[in-house]
Structures are given as structure tokens and as C-alpha cells.
Amino acid sequence: AQSVSQHNHHVILSEAASLELGCNYSYGGTVNLFWYVQYPGQHLQLLLKYFSGDPLVKGIKGFEAEFIKSKFSFNLRKPSVQWSDTAEYFCAPRSYIPTFGRGTSLIVHP
Amino acid sequence: GAGVSQSPSNKVTEKGKDVELRCDPISGHTALYWYRQSLGQGLEFLIYFQGNSAPDKSGLPSDRFSAERTGGSVSTLTIQRTQQEDSAVYLCASSWVAGDYNEQFFGPGTRLTVL
């Protein structure tokens, strides 16, 4: 069965700090990879996605993620976070049935 | 354009009662999903509708849970004989077509509290 693990459940950073959120999944077949974000009081929305090609993908608001097939990982990164990045982040690998990680709560202090 | 809408936004019920949660997907979206999010947990997949095909019910936690989608649009999730452990936020999402690569658009959720 497919599963996903997000390593960091709560992250607190100051503005301008760098961010990396870990995501590992377990599935041997073809997997499409997504990161979703939920800002306070808003709906879940897509941050970025990977299907094939360049393993480094860029999303909205300066976020990027790198797919490392050998490590079954799809870590989310941002070089310099802003207060407005405070949100809940979900890694969501998918092979037919969508699977979501537990989420990482990010708080960015101004 | 209108996004995914869900109603009610909040529902408080007593243990043992039945509840119905409604989802209106984005017009034209053929795929519809239901999830449950409990406090501190990720999204738990419940059921997946794809056009006119039989739904994938593999995520439903018990036979007290059921869902239907009428006319390929509106969907209702029904929980019979609610239990306290059913308390959670129930999220609905839709996408243009079924497929592993399609972005899901989420609704605001229904917060269910079972007393």
C-alpha cells in the first residue's frame, strides 16, 4: 500500500530563513507528486507538482521541490521565507488513490 | 468562477443520529473526492467518483459511511448512527478529469462534531 511520511510536523522560522520540508513515500510504481498548502482561513490549494522530466520543479510564491527517485523523496524548499508563508503544508504522492501526509505546520515570525 | 462549495460549514449532532454533508464541485469537473481530516492528522481518503463509473469506496472506514453523486455533479456523504470518533473536518475536492496528474480543487470543508 502507498504511504507518505512528512518528517517535520511543526517548524518555526524567522523571516529570510531557508526552508526545507521533508517528504518520503513508499510505492514502487509510477507516482505523481504534489505539494498542497493551506493558508490560515483558506482552502487547500496546489503549491507545485511533478509528473516527469526535470526533477526540480518550481511552484508558486518561490517554492520549489526536488524529486529524488532513488530516495523516494520529494522535499519542498524555499530559500527565504516570508511571514505570509505561515501555513500548513501537505505532501501528496498519488498513484490512482491520492495519499496525503500528516502535514507540516509552518510559522514564520516577522 | 465559483469554486467547490460544501454545506453545512459546521454541523453538531448527537451520537447515534444520521448526518448528510453536501458538496457542489466546480462545474465541468468529472472527478470528485471526499476526505476526512482529524485533528493533527493528514487527509484520509474516503471515496472517489469518476464520471459515470462506479465509485472507488476503498477508503470508507465502515458501512455507516456512504456517498452518492447525482447527475455527475452534486455529491452527498452520509454518516449513519454517528459516533464521537466521526468528529472531523470533511473535505470535498474535484478535478477536471480523473487521473493521477490532475490538480484537485478543494472546498472549505464541513466541521462535524458528534457529542
gemmi code that builds the backbone of each chain (N, CA, C; Angstrom):
import gemmi

chains = {
    "A": [
        ("ALA", (0.847, -1.193, 0.000), (0.000, 0.000, 0.000), (0.887, 1.250, 0.000)),
        ("GLN", (0.381, 2.264, -0.630), (1.125, 3.507, -0.708), (1.067, 4.238, 0.613)),
        ("SER", (2.181, 4.835, 1.022), (2.183, 5.643, 2.235), (3.113, 6.825, 2.042)),
        ("VAL", (2.960, 7.818, 2.861), (3.768, 9.024, 2.783), (4.137, 9.475, 4.182)),
        ("SER", (5.350, 9.982, 4.312), (5.846, 10.444, 5.602), (6.388, 11.854, 5.474)),
        ("GLN", (5.863, 12.731, 6.293), (6.412, 14.080, 6.382), (7.156, 14.168, 7.707)),
        ("HIS", (8.420, 14.517, 7.642), (9.272, 14.376, 8.814), (9.081, 15.464, 9.841)),
        ("ASN", (8.738, 16.658, 9.372), (8.615, 17.788, 10.270), (7.150, 18.118, 10.460)),
        ("HIS", (6.671, 18.048, 11.690), (5.264, 18.353, 11.922), (5.045, 19.822, 12.272)),
        ("HIS", (6.035, 20.401, 12.942), (5.942, 21.805, 13.314), (7.299, 22.452, 13.059)),
        ("VAL", (7.290, 23.546, 12.299), (8.516, 24.277, 12.005), (8.276, 25.749, 12.300)),
        ("ILE", (9.203, 26.342, 13.016), (9.124, 27.765, 13.331), (10.390, 28.422, 12.819)),
        ("LEU", (10.222, 29.440, 12.004), (11.362, 30.134, 11.401), (11.182, 31.633, 11.512)),
        ("SER", (12.272, 32.338, 11.371), (12.225, 33.791, 11.241), (12.243, 34.141, 9.762)),
        ("GLU", (11.705, 35.293, 9.447), (11.715, 35.741, 8.047), (13.141, 35.719, 7.502)),
        ("ALA", (13.243, 35.376, 6.217), (14.502, 35.300, 5.479), (15.270, 34.006, 5.719)),
        ("ALA", (14.810, 33.192, 6.656), (15.464, 31.893, 6.851), (15.124, 30.976, 5.684)),
        ("SER", (15.954, 29.966, 5.486), (15.687, 28.990, 4.433), (14.815, 27.864, 4.991)),
        ("LEU", (14.062, 27.266, 4.092), (13.109, 26.229, 4.487), (13.350, 24.968, 3.675)),
        ("GLU", (13.299, 23.833, 4.355), (13.232, 22.554, 3.660), (12.324, 21.636, 4.452)),
        ("LEU", (11.288, 21.147, 3.812), (10.348, 20.212, 4.431), (10.502, 18.855, 3.756)),
        ("GLY", (10.713, 17.840, 4.576), (10.956, 16.518, 4.042), (9.681, 15.751, 3.738)),
        ("CYS", (9.723, 14.965, 2.668), (8.613, 14.099, 2.294), (9.180, 12.832, 1.667)),
        ("ASN", (8.831, 11.706, 2.234), (9.192, 10.412, 1.660), (7.934, 9.583, 1.450)),
        ("TYR", (7.929, 8.822, 0.380), (6.773, 7.985, 0.089), (7.239, 6.574, -0.191)),
        ("SER", (6.333, 5.671, -0.078), (6.672, 4.288, -0.376), (5.711, 3.777, -1.425)),
        ("TYR", (6.221, 3.595, -2.605), (5.445, 2.987, -3.683), (6.394, 2.689, -4.818)),
        ("GLY", (6.364, 1.514, -5.330), (7.334, 1.108, -6.338), (6.974, 1.480, -7.756)),
        ("GLY", (5.739, 1.817, -8.009), (5.324, 2.104, -9.370), (5.431, 3.580, -9.689)),
        ("THR", (4.770, 3.966, -10.757), (4.773, 5.373, -11.161), (3.954, 6.194, -10.177)),
        ("VAL", (4.565, 7.238, -9.696), (3.893, 8.098, -8.725), (3.974, 9.534, -9.196)),
        ("ASN", (2.886, 10.218, -9.142), (2.877, 11.652, -9.394), (2.876, 12.370, -8.049)),
        ("LEU", (3.598, 13.452, -7.955), (3.887, 14.063, -6.660), (3.370, 15.490, -6.588)),
        ("PHE", (2.732, 15.805, -5.480), (2.125, 17.112, -5.274), (2.494, 17.642, -3.885)),
        ("TRP", (2.576, 18.939, -3.791), (2.554, 19.629, -2.510), (1.351, 20.581, -2.534)),
        ("TYR", (0.555, 20.492, -1.484), (-0.567, 21.406, -1.308), (-0.308, 22.272, -0.074)),
        ("VAL", (-0.920, 23.445, -0.067), (-0.745, 24.366, 1.052), (-2.110, 24.873, 1.500)),
        ("GLN", (-2.252, 25.070, 2.784), (-3.473, 25.646, 3.342), (-3.094, 26.835, 4.198)),
        ("TYR", (-3.341, 28.028, 3.684), (-3.104, 29.253, 4.453), (-4.231, 29.430, 5.471)),
        ("PRO", (-3.964, 30.117, 6.563), (-4.979, 30.275, 7.600), (-6.293, 30.805, 7.046)),
        ("GLY", (-7.361, 30.095, 7.306), (-8.682, 30.520, 6.875), (-8.981, 30.294, 5.405)),
        ("GLN", (-8.099, 29.621, 4.707), (-8.314, 29.403, 3.278), (-8.392, 27.910, 2.953)),
        ("HIS", (-8.821, 27.619, 1.714), (-8.914, 26.237, 1.269), (-7.527, 25.694, 0.954)),
        ("LEU", (-7.418, 24.381, 0.955), (-6.223, 23.737, 0.423), (-6.051, 24.112, -1.049)),
        ("GLN", (-4.819, 24.387, -1.438), (-4.563, 24.713, -2.837), (-3.227, 24.126, -3.258)),
        ("LEU", (-3.089, 23.949, -4.578), (-1.877, 23.347, -5.110), (-0.708, 24.318, -5.011)),
        ("LEU", (0.432, 23.808, -4.549), (1.660, 24.601, -4.472), (2.560, 24.271, -5.668)),
        ("LEU", (2.744, 22.997, -5.920), (3.505, 22.546, -7.080), (3.278, 21.061, -7.298)),
        ("LYS", (3.729, 20.573, -8.479), (3.529, 19.168, -8.822), (4.643, 18.678, -9.726)),
        ("TYR", (4.869, 17.368, -9.681), (5.865, 16.731, -10.534), (5.258, 15.484, -11.159)),
        ("PHE", (5.425, 15.368, -12.503), (4.987, 14.156, -13.195), (6.156, 13.462, -13.848)),
        ("SER", (6.982, 14.241, -14.538), (8.113, 13.666, -15.264), (9.042, 14.798, -15.659)),
        ("GLY", (10.196, 14.446, -16.219), (11.122, 15.444, -16.719), (12.050, 15.960, -15.643)),
        ("ASP", (12.357, 17.228, -15.698), (13.281, 17.850, -14.763), (12.829, 17.582, -13.330)),
        ("PRO", (13.676, 16.938, -12.531), (13.258, 16.595, -11.174), (13.154, 17.795, -10.236)),
        ("LEU", (13.634, 18.940, -10.662), (13.498, 20.152, -9.852), (12.328, 20.954, -10.429)),
        ("VAL", (11.274, 21.050, -9.634), (10.090, 21.759, -10.113), (9.856, 23.008, -9.295)),
        ("LYS", (9.331, 24.005, -9.969), (9.053, 25.276, -9.305), (7.553, 25.491, -9.200)),
        ("GLY", (7.162, 26.060, -8.075), (5.754, 26.312, -7.861), (5.494, 27.777, -7.618)),
        ("ILE", (4.363, 28.043, -6.979), (4.001, 29.422, -6.710), (4.795, 29.979, -5.547)),
        ("LYS", (4.893, 31.280, -5.486), (5.459, 32.015, -4.350), (6.898, 31.622, -4.032)),
        ("GLY", (7.661, 31.241, -5.043), (9.077, 30.983, -4.856), (9.425, 29.613, -4.309)),
        ("PHE", (8.434, 28.743, -4.162), (8.696, 27.398, -3.679), (9.209, 26.499, -4.804)),
        ("GLU", (10.005, 25.521, -4.427), (10.468, 24.509, -5.361), (10.583, 23.176, -4.630)),
        ("ALA", (10.600, 22.108, -5.413), (10.751, 20.781, -4.812), (11.613, 19.942, -5.735)),
        ("GLU", (12.351, 19.034, -5.121), (13.224, 18.152, -5.884), (12.817, 16.711, -5.696)),
        ("PHE", (12.607, 16.040, -6.805), (12.259, 14.619, -6.803), (13.545, 13.820, -6.889)),
        ("ILE", (13.805, 12.992, -5.887), (14.957, 12.093, -5.914), (14.422, 10.674, -5.910)),
        ("LYS", (14.411, 10.060, -7.077), (13.769, 8.754, -7.248), (14.400, 7.691, -6.362)),
        ("SER", (15.728, 7.724, -6.269), (16.433, 6.684, -5.513), (16.124, 6.757, -4.018)),
        ("LYS", (15.733, 7.906, -3.564), (15.416, 8.101, -2.144), (13.915, 8.156, -1.890)),
        ("PHE", (13.113, 8.009, -2.912), (11.652, 8.126, -2.785), (11.301, 9.412, -2.025)),
        ("SER", (11.949, 10.494, -2.406), (11.723, 11.741, -1.679), (11.283, 12.861, -2.626)),
        ("PHE", (10.586, 13.796, -2.053), (10.089, 14.967, -2.794), (10.042, 16.123, -1.800)),
        ("ASN", (11.221, 16.645, -1.477), (11.336, 17.669, -0.442), (11.013, 19.048, -0.985)),
        ("LEU", (10.350, 19.813, -0.173), (9.936, 21.180, -0.522), (10.956, 22.162, 0.021)),
        ("ARG", (11.287, 23.184, -0.790), (12.288, 24.153, -0.348), (11.861, 25.568, -0.721)),
        ("LYS", (12.392, 26.504, 0.073), (12.279, 27.919, -0.274), (13.497, 28.607, 0.324)),
        ("PRO", (14.235, 29.358, -0.467), (15.487, 29.943, 0.019), (15.283, 30.976, 1.128)),
        ("SER", (14.181, 31.715, 1.063), (13.987, 32.797, 2.018), (12.490, 32.930, 2.291)),
        ("VAL", (12.063, 32.509, 3.474), (10.619, 32.515, 3.775), (10.157, 33.900, 4.194)),
        ("GLN", (8.858, 34.102, 4.013), (8.210, 35.344, 4.421), (7.124, 35.037, 5.439)),
        ("TRP", (6.728, 36.058, 6.174), (5.666, 35.896, 7.168), (4.419, 35.306, 6.521)),
        ("SER", (4.153, 35.678, 5.279), (2.958, 35.205, 4.574), (3.028, 33.727, 4.191)),
        ("ASP", (4.167, 33.086, 4.412), (4.276, 31.648, 4.150), (3.755, 30.816, 5.305)),
        ("THR", (3.377, 31.453, 6.387), (2.774, 30.739, 7.507), (1.552, 29.976, 7.033)),
        ("ALA", (1.584, 28.654, 7.185), (0.535, 27.807, 6.613), (0.799, 26.360, 7.001)),
        ("GLU", (-0.119, 25.501, 6.564), (0.032, 24.053, 6.711), (0.384, 23.494, 5.332)),
        ("TYR", (1.412, 22.644, 5.276), (1.895, 22.121, 4.005), (1.717, 20.599, 3.979)),
        ("PHE", (1.169, 20.100, 2.879), (0.883, 18.681, 2.754), (1.566, 18.109, 1.517)),
        ("CYS", (2.306, 17.037, 1.725), (2.882, 16.288, 0.622), (1.856, 15.245, 0.186)),
        ("ALA", (1.678, 15.066, -1.117), (0.603, 14.178, -1.594), (1.052, 13.394, -2.817)),
        ("PRO", (1.705, 12.272, -2.598), (2.020, 11.411, -3.739), (0.755, 10.706, -4.192)),
        ("ARG", (0.721, 10.392, -5.488), (-0.505, 9.760, -5.972), (-0.213, 8.735, -7.043)),
        ("SER", (-0.746, 7.551, -6.808), (-0.828, 6.564, -7.868), (-2.228, 6.006, -7.795)),
        ("TYR", (-3.104, 6.514, -8.583), (-4.545, 6.229, -8.584), (-5.240, 6.839, -7.370)),
        ("ILE", (-5.028, 6.246, -6.180), (-5.665, 6.806, -4.986), (-4.765, 7.898, -4.408)),
        ("PRO", (-5.322, 9.093, -4.174), (-4.486, 10.151, -3.594), (-4.170, 9.866, -2.131)),
        ("THR", (-2.953, 10.142, -1.737), (-2.493, 9.944, -0.363), (-1.889, 11.243, 0.133)),
        ("PHE", (-2.261, 11.653, 1.307), (-1.744, 12.890, 1.885), (-0.967, 12.595, 3.161)),
        ("GLY", (0.144, 13.329, 3.346), (0.871, 13.228, 4.591), (0.129, 13.945, 5.713)),
        ("ARG", (0.671, 13.827, 6.921), (0.033, 14.437, 8.096), (0.071, 15.947, 8.066)),
        ("GLY", (0.988, 16.498, 7.256), (1.079, 17.939, 7.180), (2.182, 18.495, 8.064)),
        ("THR", (2.707, 19.635, 7.655), (3.697, 20.368, 8.445), (3.156, 21.762, 8.678)),
        ("SER", (3.083, 22.129, 9.940), (2.651, 23.473, 10.300), (3.875, 24.376, 10.327)),
        ("LEU", (3.891, 25.365, 9.456), (4.997, 26.319, 9.392), (4.548, 27.660, 9.951)),
        ("ILE", (5.299, 28.164, 10.907), (5.063, 29.503, 11.445), (6.306, 30.323, 11.164)),
        ("VAL", (6.099, 31.466, 10.498), (7.208, 32.357, 10.200), (7.027, 33.639, 11.006)),
        ("HIS", (8.003, 33.924, 11.840), (7.955, 35.147, 12.645), (8.527, 36.318, 11.859)),
        ("PRO", (7.838, 37.476, 11.908), (8.359, 38.642, 11.182), (9.644, 39.177, 11.812)),
    ],
    "B": [
        ("GLY", (-14.588, 32.379, -11.291), (-15.667, 31.407, -11.278), (-15.823, 30.808, -9.905)),
        ("ALA", (-16.947, 30.135, -9.690), (-17.232, 29.547, -8.399), (-16.312, 28.367, -8.161)),
        ("GLY", (-15.930, 28.230, -6.922), (-15.105, 27.096, -6.543), (-15.961, 25.974, -6.012)),
        ("VAL", (-15.336, 25.022, -5.358), (-16.053, 23.927, -4.724), (-16.741, 24.467, -3.474)),
        ("SER", (-18.009, 24.157, -3.333), (-18.705, 24.598, -2.128), (-19.195, 23.393, -1.351)),
        ("GLN", (-19.267, 23.561, -0.034), (-19.720, 22.498, 0.845), (-20.702, 23.076, 1.855)),
        ("SER", (-21.666, 22.245, 2.214), (-22.621, 22.676, 3.234), (-23.046, 21.494, 4.082)),
        ("PRO", (-23.347, 21.725, 5.348), (-23.132, 22.996, 6.060), (-21.648, 23.208, 6.356)),
        ("SER", (-21.311, 24.372, 6.828), (-19.911, 24.614, 7.177), (-19.593, 23.988, 8.526)),
        ("ASN", (-20.588, 23.957, 9.387), (-20.458, 23.327, 10.702), (-21.696, 22.497, 10.987)),
        ("LYS", (-21.482, 21.348, 11.599), (-22.601, 20.503, 11.974), (-22.314, 19.881, 13.329)),
        ("VAL", (-23.227, 20.125, 14.262), (-23.132, 19.495, 15.572), (-24.294, 18.527, 15.695)),
        ("THR", (-24.007, 17.304, 16.055), (-25.057, 16.307, 16.153), (-24.837, 15.443, 17.389)),
        ("GLU", (-25.864, 14.702, 17.715), (-25.757, 13.805, 18.867), (-25.382, 12.406, 18.386)),
        ("LYS", (-24.654, 11.727, 19.213), (-24.266, 10.350, 18.917), (-25.489, 9.524, 18.550)),
        ("GLY", (-25.362, 8.774, 17.465), (-26.446, 7.911, 17.032), (-27.317, 8.498, 15.937)),
        ("LYS", (-27.211, 9.815, 15.715), (-28.004, 10.442, 14.664), (-27.300, 10.292, 13.309)),
        ("ASP", (-28.081, 10.414, 12.240), (-27.528, 10.395, 10.884), (-27.247, 11.825, 10.423)),
        ("VAL", (-26.216, 12.006, 9.613), (-25.919, 13.325, 9.058), (-25.659, 13.204, 7.563)),
        ("GLU", (-25.962, 14.288, 6.861), (-25.683, 14.365, 5.426), (-24.840, 15.601, 5.161)),
        ("LEU", (-23.765, 15.421, 4.440), (-22.874, 16.515, 4.081), (-22.914, 16.660, 2.561)),
        ("ARG", (-22.969, 17.902, 2.116), (-23.151, 18.139, 0.687), (-21.923, 18.786, 0.061)),
        ("CYS", (-21.662, 18.429, -1.185), (-20.553, 19.011, -1.937), (-21.019, 19.387, -3.334)),
        ("ASP", (-20.774, 20.638, -3.723), (-21.021, 21.098, -5.082), (-19.681, 21.313, -5.770)),
        ("PRO", (-19.312, 20.467, -6.704), (-17.996, 20.617, -7.343), (-17.995, 21.767, -8.341)),
        ("ILE", (-16.829, 22.063, -8.854), (-16.711, 23.067, -9.900), (-17.396, 22.524, -11.157)),
        ("SER", (-18.167, 23.383, -11.808), (-18.902, 22.963, -12.991), (-17.954, 22.408, -14.053)),
        ("GLY", (-18.291, 21.238, -14.567), (-17.476, 20.624, -15.605), (-16.459, 19.634, -15.087)),
        ("HIS", (-16.200, 19.659, -13.785), (-15.266, 18.685, -13.210), (-15.937, 17.318, -13.142)),
        ("THR", (-15.227, 16.316, -13.648), (-15.824, 14.992, -13.698), (-15.417, 14.115, -12.526)),
        ("ALA", (-14.351, 14.469, -11.848), (-13.887, 13.666, -10.713), (-14.196, 14.393, -9.412)),
        ("LEU", (-14.618, 13.621, -8.412), (-14.965, 14.199, -7.104), (-14.453, 13.283, -6.012)),
        ("TYR", (-13.889, 13.883, -4.985), (-13.259, 13.136, -3.895), (-13.814, 13.614, -2.556)),
        ("TRP", (-13.890, 12.703, -1.622), (-14.186, 13.038, -0.228), (-13.006, 12.593, 0.639)),
        ("TYR", (-12.654, 13.470, 1.602), (-11.606, 13.185, 2.557), (-12.097, 13.515, 3.963)),
        ("ARG", (-11.407, 12.935, 4.943), (-11.658, 13.277, 6.333), (-10.338, 13.730, 6.947)),
        ("GLN", (-10.396, 14.831, 7.684), (-9.197, 15.348, 8.352), (-9.483, 15.473, 9.834)),
        ("SER", (-8.830, 14.624, 10.605), (-8.959, 14.693, 12.054), (-7.826, 15.540, 12.602)),
        ("LEU", (-8.000, 16.023, 13.829), (-7.038, 16.942, 14.432), (-5.649, 16.326, 14.436)),
        ("GLY", (-4.681, 17.055, 13.869), (-3.304, 16.590, 13.869), (-2.999, 15.489, 12.874)),
        ("GLN", (-3.977, 15.145, 12.057), (-3.778, 14.079, 11.074), (-3.815, 14.657, 9.667)),
        ("GLY", (-3.314, 13.891, 8.734), (-3.405, 14.286, 7.330), (-4.797, 14.033, 6.809)),
        ("LEU", (-4.933, 14.173, 5.521), (-6.215, 13.912, 4.897), (-6.354, 12.414, 4.652)),
        ("GLU", (-7.453, 11.867, 5.126), (-7.745, 10.448, 4.938), (-8.713, 10.303, 3.775)),
        ("PHE", (-8.281, 9.628, 2.728), (-9.131, 9.426, 1.564), (-10.338, 8.569, 1.930)),
        ("LEU", (-11.516, 8.963, 1.482), (-12.739, 8.208, 1.765), (-13.299, 7.546, 0.512)),
        ("ILE", (-13.586, 8.363, -0.514), (-14.265, 7.842, -1.698), (-13.968, 8.727, -2.888)),
        ("TYR", (-14.057, 8.149, -4.075), (-13.645, 8.840, -5.297), (-14.642, 8.498, -6.392)),
        ("PHE", (-15.244, 9.522, -6.982), (-16.162, 9.376, -8.100), (-15.455, 9.812, -9.375)),
        ("GLN", (-15.612, 9.042, -10.419), (-15.007, 9.381, -11.702), (-16.085, 9.278, -12.768)),
        ("GLY", (-16.612, 10.407, -13.172), (-17.625, 10.420, -14.214), (-18.780, 9.519, -13.856)),
        ("ASN", (-19.168, 8.659, -14.779), (-20.291, 7.748, -14.562), (-19.851, 6.366, -14.094)),
        ("SER", (-18.570, 6.214, -13.833), (-18.073, 4.910, -13.385), (-18.456, 4.658, -11.939)),
        ("ALA", (-18.415, 3.388, -11.555), (-18.677, 3.040, -10.161), (-17.629, 3.698, -9.277)),
        ("PRO", (-18.030, 4.275, -8.151), (-17.066, 4.968, -7.300), (-16.101, 4.011, -6.633)),
        ("ASP", (-14.932, 4.525, -6.305), (-13.962, 3.764, -5.527), (-14.230, 4.044, -4.054)),
        ("LYS", (-14.745, 3.055, -3.351), (-15.150, 3.239, -1.949), (-14.125, 2.667, -0.984)),
        ("SER", (-12.935, 2.427, -1.473), (-11.955, 1.691, -0.669), (-11.542, 2.393, 0.610)),
        ("GLY", (-11.759, 3.697, 0.699), (-11.356, 4.430, 1.882), (-12.421, 4.596, 2.941)),
        ("LEU", (-13.644, 4.178, 2.656), (-14.714, 4.346, 3.644), (-14.406, 3.497, 4.871)),
        ("PRO", (-14.439, 4.095, 6.065), (-13.990, 3.382, 7.265), (-14.959, 2.329, 7.781)),
        ("SER", (-16.220, 2.455, 7.462), (-17.194, 1.450, 7.913), (-18.433, 1.535, 7.039)),
        ("ASP", (-19.340, 0.570, 7.223), (-20.562, 0.581, 6.405), (-21.548, 1.646, 6.876)),
        ("ARG", (-21.180, 2.406, 7.911), (-22.039, 3.540, 8.304), (-21.849, 4.707, 7.355)),
        ("PHE", (-20.780, 4.682, 6.595), (-20.458, 5.762, 5.663), (-20.896, 5.366, 4.254)),
        ("SER", (-21.534, 6.302, 3.569), (-21.894, 6.081, 2.171), (-21.897, 7.432, 1.467)),
        ("ALA", (-21.814, 7.378, 0.155), (-21.847, 8.621, -0.610), (-22.482, 8.349, -1.951)),
        ("GLU", (-23.102, 9.357, -2.479), (-23.651, 9.263, -3.822), (-23.383, 10.564, -4.552)),
        ("ARG", (-23.435, 10.454, -5.865), (-23.247, 11.620, -6.705), (-24.338, 11.601, -7.761)),
        ("THR", (-25.181, 12.596, -7.709), (-26.337, 12.633, -8.597), (-26.037, 13.458, -9.847)),
        ("GLY", (-26.391, 12.902, -10.987), (-26.245, 13.632, -12.244), (-24.821, 14.028, -12.557)),
        ("GLY", (-23.886, 13.321, -11.976), (-22.491, 13.638, -12.242), (-22.038, 14.955, -11.665)),
        ("SER", (-22.817, 15.502, -10.729), (-22.442, 16.798, -10.166), (-22.418, 16.752, -8.640)),
        ("VAL", (-23.490, 17.170, -8.016), (-23.557, 17.273, -6.554), (-23.363, 15.912, -5.900)),
        ("SER", (-22.642, 15.924, -4.780), (-22.427, 14.687, -4.040), (-22.860, 14.875, -2.590)),
        ("THR", (-23.363, 13.788, -2.010), (-23.756, 13.781, -0.598), (-23.035, 12.649, 0.107)),
        ("LEU", (-22.390, 12.984, 1.206), (-21.762, 11.985, 2.076), (-22.684, 11.797, 3.275)),
        ("THR", (-23.081, 10.572, 3.505), (-23.994, 10.268, 4.608), (-23.274, 9.420, 5.653)),
        ("ILE", (-23.406, 9.823, 6.892), (-22.879, 9.039, 8.003), (-24.065, 8.640, 8.870)),
        ("GLN", (-24.273, 7.342, 8.986), (-25.382, 6.841, 9.794), (-24.902, 6.520, 11.200)),
        ("ARG", (-25.805, 6.682, 12.138), (-25.518, 6.317, 13.547), (-24.151, 6.869, 13.961)),
        ("THR", (-24.018, 8.182, 13.891), (-22.728, 8.818, 14.140), (-22.149, 8.444, 15.495)),
        ("GLN", (-20.824, 8.363, 15.514), (-20.054, 8.087, 16.726), (-19.138, 9.278, 16.999)),
        ("GLN", (-18.651, 9.387, 18.225), (-17.785, 10.507, 18.576), (-16.511, 10.504, 17.738)),
        ("GLU", (-16.028, 9.342, 17.370), (-14.799, 9.293, 16.566), (-15.013, 9.756, 15.133)),
        ("ASP", (-16.267, 10.014, 14.762), (-16.536, 10.568, 13.436), (-16.291, 12.079, 13.393)),
        ("SER", (-16.097, 12.686, 14.554), (-15.842, 14.126, 14.603), (-14.567, 14.452, 13.837)),
        ("ALA", (-14.677, 15.354, 12.881), (-13.552, 15.690, 11.999), (-14.020, 16.772, 11.037)),
        ("VAL", (-13.087, 17.243, 10.222), (-13.441, 18.101, 9.095), (-13.519, 17.222, 7.853)),
        ("TYR", (-14.635, 17.309, 7.157), (-14.835, 16.522, 5.944), (-14.638, 17.440, 4.738)),
        ("LEU", (-13.672, 17.079, 3.917), (-13.306, 17.892, 2.770), (-13.733, 17.224, 1.480)),
        ("CYS", (-14.166, 18.035, 0.562), (-14.520, 17.587, -0.780), (-13.573, 18.264, -1.767)),
        ("ALA", (-13.220, 17.558, -2.820), (-12.374, 18.130, -3.866), (-12.872, 17.648, -5.217)),
        ("SER", (-12.603, 18.418, -6.252), (-12.961, 17.983, -7.602), (-11.805, 18.281, -8.548)),
        ("SER", (-11.795, 17.587, -9.677), (-10.788, 17.854, -10.699), (-11.413, 17.671, -12.072)),
        ("TRP", (-10.744, 18.225, -13.097), (-11.316, 18.233, -14.434), (-11.637, 16.841, -14.917)),
        ("VAL", (-10.670, 15.992, -14.848), (-10.881, 14.615, -15.247), (-10.196, 13.744, -14.219)),
        ("ALA", (-10.578, 12.523, -14.240), (-9.903, 11.590, -13.348), (-8.505, 11.339, -13.880)),
        ("GLY", (-7.582, 11.189, -13.012), (-6.213, 10.939, -13.457), (-5.253, 11.299, -12.364)),
        ("ASP", (-4.158, 10.591, -12.352), (-3.201, 10.764, -11.266), (-2.506, 12.109, -11.315)),
        ("TYR", (-2.564, 12.793, -12.450), (-1.779, 14.008, -12.612), (-2.606, 15.280, -12.491)),
        ("ASN", (-3.873, 15.113, -12.190), (-4.740, 16.283, -12.163), (-4.809, 16.946, -10.807)),
        ("GLU", (-4.683, 18.267, -10.824), (-4.799, 19.061, -9.601), (-6.207, 18.929, -9.046)),
        ("GLN", (-6.299, 18.803, -7.743), (-7.583, 18.789, -7.070), (-7.879, 20.183, -6.519)),
        ("PHE", (-9.123, 20.591, -6.643), (-9.591, 21.859, -6.102), (-10.471, 21.541, -4.897)),
        ("PHE", (-10.110, 22.127, -3.765), (-10.764, 21.765, -2.515), (-11.826, 22.773, -2.106)),
        ("GLY", (-12.829, 22.258, -1.420), (-13.824, 23.101, -0.788), (-13.372, 23.515, 0.601)),
        ("PRO", (-14.207, 24.293, 1.295), (-13.837, 24.801, 2.619), (-14.000, 23.774, 3.724)),
        ("GLY", (-14.703, 22.698, 3.434), (-14.887, 21.650, 4.428), (-16.129, 21.838, 5.272)),
        ("THR", (-16.572, 20.735, 5.867), (-17.640, 20.735, 6.875), (-17.048, 20.201, 8.164)),
        ("ARG", (-17.139, 21.006, 9.219), (-16.646, 20.562, 10.524), (-17.775, 19.844, 11.243)),
        ("LEU", (-17.613, 18.550, 11.456), (-18.625, 17.732, 12.130), (-18.196, 17.475, 13.558)),
        ("THR", (-19.090, 17.771, 14.477), (-18.865, 17.484, 15.888), (-19.972, 16.567, 16.372)),
        ("VAL", (-19.584, 15.416, 16.888), (-20.538, 14.454, 17.414), (-20.431, 14.455, 18.936)),
        ("LEU", (-21.507, 14.836, 19.578), (-21.500, 14.945, 21.045), (-21.841, 13.622, 21.720)),
    ],
}
model = gemmi.Model(1)
for chain_id, residues in chains.items():
    chain = gemmi.Chain(chain_id)
    for i, (resn, *xyz) in enumerate(residues, 1):
        res = gemmi.Residue()
        res.name, res.seqid = resn, gemmi.SeqId(i, " ")
        for name, pos in zip(("N", "CA", "C"), xyz):
            atom = gemmi.Atom()
            atom.name, atom.element = name, gemmi.Element(name[0])
            atom.pos, atom.b_iso = gemmi.Position(*pos), 0.0
            res.add_atom(atom)
        chain.add_residue(res)
    model.add_chain(chain)
structure = gemmi.Structure()
structure.add_model(model)
structure.setup_entities()
